[in-house]
Amino acid sequence: MAMWMEKYRPTKWSEWKGEEDLKNEIIQLTKQKDRPHLIFYGPSGSGKNSLLQLLLKEMDVEIKEMNASQDRGIEVIRNVVQAFCTIETKKKSKVFVMDEADGMTKVEQFALRRVLEVHSDVVQFVFLVNSVTKLIDAIRSRCREFAFPKLSIDVVHECLSDIVEKEKIKIHKEKQTQLIGMISEAADGDMRKAIQWLHALHSTTEDEINVEDVEECLARIPDAFIQHIIQEMKTIEHLQMVVDQILCEGYSANQCILQVVPYLVNKKKVTSKKMSTILLAAAQADAHLAKGGDEELQLLRFLKTLL
């Protein structure tokens, strides 16, 4: 079975979903004789690779692609990158694509800088990164940068709805908008992640896809359980009990925090001062969890602000 991310990758400029101005700027590159090195930066699933493939399709070039976070070391720069720069080709020119280039070490980047200087007349480099600030200035100054913002929920929703129709996915008609909306919102602008979730649901669900199926696939906590958490938060004794229940149910601290905050914003009247305290605690807990902090401790610290 073909992966839907590849099956539904845009094959024409008109199929790419994103900012029109950005797309038009990229299209203009196909009309230039002298093509600069490029940096495409933005969050995962924002269409960087898809737009690049459309660009390369328009160019008669020899292409070499490499994942810079997997192929590591100075030897790779010497044996792979430089080797490609020096080989002969029957094409008009050559393009070297470095995906996840922000995963390169500073030493690797400084070695690559020299390659860009020496071979810029025969090879165009394209760097795909999530964080452009992780690239050294010596590389950035030699490239033209394009920022890819995360896709809107509406754009992701539209794409998923189109796939549902084409794949004849069994979803209750009355709940289709709600279920696709849940996936689109959880993806947070990451089209790749949204399509992968939809594919997983289709592959593992025999009957019509329902709310419970989507929540399980997304590792999402049911709204009723979030409401239960809020209602049970009355005293310090209740706090420990609620945290134990969250962890016993197998829910992650990150997911709990991610859902409790918008629930409070949308469902419960909270003063601005109180919400500021809650948001600060959520940010601190998220930072500690990203560094490997204890889930129980971070949940206790965060949920205590709800008392």
N, C-alpha and C positions, 0 to 999 in steps of 0.2 A: 504494500500500500504506500503510495507516494505521500510524503509529508506535505501537508496543506500549505505550510509556509512557502515552500518552493512552487507548489502547484498554482498558488494564487499570487505569486510574485508578479508585479506589473511587467508587461512586455511592451507597453507603449507609453509614451509620455502622458497621454490623457488618463491612463489608469493609475498613475501615481497620486496618492492622496497626501497632500501637505500644502505648504504655503506656495501659492502661485508665483509670487515674486521670486522666491528662492529657485523654483523650478525653471523659470524663465532665464535667470542668471546662469544656471548650469547649461541650459540649451545654447546660450550664446557662446559657451566655450567650444562647442563643436564647429563654430564658424571662424575661430581664430587659428591663424597659422602657427604662431608661437604660443604654446600652451604652458602655463606656469605649473609648478608643483602645487598640489592641493591638500588642504586639511578639511575634512568633513567632521564636525564635532557636534555632539548632542547626546541625549539619553538613549538607552537601548530601545530598539524597536521604533525609532522615529523616522526610518526610511533612508538612512545614509547609504547602506549597501544597495538597496533597490534602485535608488537614483543613480548611483555610480554604475551599476550594470547597464542601465539605459544609456548612459553617457558612453561607456566603452563599446556598446553595440553600434554606435554611430561612427566609431573611429576604426580605421584600418591599422590596428596595432598588435604587436606581440605582448601578451599579458602574463605576468607572474604574480601570484597571490601568496601571501604568507601571513600567518597569525603570529604577531610579534610577542604575544604573551606566552605562547607555547614554544616557539623556536627562539631560544635564548642564547646569548653569549656573543662575544667578539668574533668567534670563528664563523658564526652564522652570517655576520656582516661581510666577512672576508670571502667565505666559500659559496654563499648563496646569493647575496645581494650584488657583490662586485662581479661575480661570475656571470650573472644575468646581464649586467651592464656592458660586459665585454664581448658577449657572443654575438655573432652576426645574425641578421634576420632579413627575411624577404619582405617583411611588412614595412610600412612607411616609418614607423617609430616603435618604441617600446614603453610600456607602462608597468611600473612595479607598485602593487597595492599592498600596503601594510595594515592589516586589520588589528584592532586593539593595540595600536602603536603606543598608547599611553602606558602600556605595561613594560616598555623598555626601560632599562636602567640608564642612569645618566652617562655611564661609560659607553654603553652601546649607542646612545644618541650622539655623543661627541664623535664616535667613529663613523657614524652614518653621515654626519654633517660634511665630512671630507668627501664622501662618495657623492653627495649632492653637488658639491662644488665642481668636482672633476668631470662628472658624467651628465650634467644638466642638459647638454646639447643633444644627447642621444636617448636619454631615459627621463620620462616624467614620473615622479613619485606621487602617490596618493595615500594619505594617512587617514585612517578611520579611527576616531577616538571618542570616548565618552567625556573626558575632561581634557580640554586643550591646554590647561595650565600645567599639566604634567610633562608637556614637551618643552625642551629648552628653547630659549630665545633664538639661538643660532639656527635652529630648524624652522621655527615659526616665521622668522624674518625672510626666509627664502621661499615661503609658500603663500598662496592666497587662501584665506580662511572662509568657510561657509558654516554658519550656525544653523543647526536643525532643532527647532523647538519640539517638545513632546506633542504628539498628536492629541487633538481634542477628543473628548468622550463621544461626541456626535460622529466624528470621522470613523472612529473604531466601531461604533455601533452600526453605522452604515455598511461597513465592510463585512462585519459578522452577519448582518441580515442578508446580504447578498450571497454569502457562503451557505447559509442555512437553506436558502431557496435553491441554489444550484445542487447541493448535496442531498436535498430532500430530507433534511434532519427532522426527526419526529419531536416536535415541541408543541405543546398545547397552544392553539392559536391565541387564546385569550391571555396567556401568560408569556408569549414569545417576547414582547417588548420588554417586560419586566426582567426576564431571565437574561436576555442579551444585554440589558442595561447593567445587570449585576456584574457580568463578565467585563464589560467595557469599563465600568467604574473601577473595578479591582485591578485592571491592567494598568491604569494610570498613564495612559498615553503610549504604552508599549504594545504595538500591533502584533509583534512576534509572539509575545506571551499570550495575548488574547486569542489568537488563532490556534496556538498549541493547546490551550485549555478547551476550546470548542471541539477540536479534533479528539482530544482525550475523552470528553463527554460522549461524543458520538460513538467512539470505539468501545466504550465500556458500559454503555446504557442500552439495554435491549428494548425497553418500553419507551414511552414518551419521557423526555427529559423534564424533571420537575425542580422545584426550588431546593429540595433536599439534595438532589444530585449535584446541583451547581454549588451549593454551600460546601459539600464534601470535597468536590474537585478543587475549589479555591481555598480549602482549609479555612473557610469563613465561619465565624461563630454565629449561630442563629440569633436573629433579633430578639426572640423571646428570652434567650439566655442572657443577652446583654441587659435587657430590661430587668431580669431577675437579679443580676449583679448590682445594678444601681439601687434597686429596692431594698436589697439586703444590707447595703452599706449604712449602718446606723451607729455602731460603736467599734472600738478597737478589737473587741472579741469577735465581732462579726467579720471584721476585715481579714483576719487570719483564716477564718472558715471559708470565706469567699475565694481567697487566693488558693487554698487547698483544693477547692472544688474545680476551679479553672484548670489547674495543672493536672488533676485526676482525670478530667474529661479529655486531656490530651491537647488542649489549646495552647498556643504559644503566647508568651508575654507580648511580643510585637503585635500579633494580630489583635489581642485584647485591647491594647492601647490604641491601635489604629481604628478600632470600631467604637470604642467608648467615647472618644472625643467628639466625632461628628454626631453621635447619638445625643450627647449633652447639648450640642449646638442646636440640633433640629427638634428634639423632643422635650427638653426640660428647660425651664427658665433658670438661667444662671447669670449672676451679676457679672459685669465686665471685669471687676477686680478678681472675682473668684475664677473666672475663665482664664485670666492671665496667669494665675497661679497654677491652674491645671495644665495649660499649654506649656509652661516652663518645665513642670514636672515631667510631662510627656517627652519633651525634647531631651531632657537630661537622662531619662530612662532609656530612650532610644540610643543615645550616644554610649551609655554604659553597656547596653546589650550588644551593640556593634563591636565592642572591644572584648566581648566574652563574659560580660557581667552575669551574676547569678539571676535567673529568671524570677525566682520566688522573692528575692530581696527587692528587685526593681519593681515588681508588681505591687509589693507592699508599700514602697515609697510613693509610687504613682497613685494608687487607689486611696491612700491616706488623705490626699488632697481633696477627695470627694466628700469626706466626712463634714 
